[in-house]
Amino acid sequence: MLVMGAFVMVAAWLRPSLRARRVHNMPLNHGPMVLEVSDSGLHFRSAVEDSKVSWSAFVGWAEGTVVFALFPSPRTSLPIPKRAFSPEQLIEFRGHLHSKIKEDAGN
């Protein structure tokens, strides 16, 4: 039992780093990504992806020092780096978040 408990603890500790490595190697995560923000939602485009997400798909959002986190569910987040925005775009995007997402998870 003790060995099994130790194994579970080590596996739980290693899981995030192993998952991050696997996600980093996906083709989707390489190359430029374009984000268009509109009154209807977000439109993501890259060489391998083209997807639209309406504002109603998000249940909350939070703002960190270097990233916005949008929550399509309480346990899942979509990170959007602030470095992708100019200072004016940051203000505009923050305004969209305040007006379009009903529940403000971070503020």
BELVEN-V311357 format. One record per backbone hydrogen bond with DSSP energy under -0.5 kcal/mol. NH is the residue of the N-H (numbers start at 0). CO is the residue of the C=O. E is the energy in kcal/mol with one decimal. If there is no record, write none. Layout:
# BELVEN-V311357
((NH/CO/E) (NH/CO/E))
This chain:
# BELVEN-V311357
((4/0/-2.5) (5/1/-2.1) (6/2/-2.4) (7/3/-2.3) (8/4/-2.1) (9/5/-2.3) (10/6/-2.6) (11/7/-2.4) (12/8/-1.8) (13/9/-2.2) (14/10/-1.8) (15/11/-0.6) (17/13/-2.1) (18/14/-2.5) (19/15/-2.3) (20/16/-1.9) (21/17/-1.9) (22/18/-2.7) (23/19/-2.3) (24/20/-1.2) (25/22/-1.4) (28/25/-1.6) (29/26/-1.8) (33/44/-3.4) (35/42/-2.6) (37/40/-2.5) (41/52/-3.1) (42/35/-2.3) (43/50/-3.0) (44/33/-2.4) (45/48/-2.8) (50/43/-2.5) (52/41/-2.9) (54/39/-1.0) (56/53/-1.9) (57/54/-1.8) (58/70/-3.4) (59/70/-1.0) (61/68/-2.3) (63/66/-3.3) (67/79/-2.7) (68/61/-3.0) (69/67/-0.5) (69/77/-2.2) (70/59/-3.0) (71/69/-0.7) (72/75/-1.0) (75/72/-1.2) (77/69/-3.0) (78/76/-0.6) (79/67/-2.9) (81/65/-2.3) (82/65/-0.5) (83/80/-1.3) (84/81/-2.2) (89/85/-2.4) (90/86/-1.6) (91/87/-2.1) (92/88/-3.2) (93/89/-2.5) (94/90/-1.9) (95/91/-2.0) (96/92/-2.4) (97/93/-2.3) (98/94/-2.3) (99/95/-3.0) (100/96/-1.7) (101/99/-0.7) (103/101/-0.6) (104/102/-1.0) (105/60/-2.3))
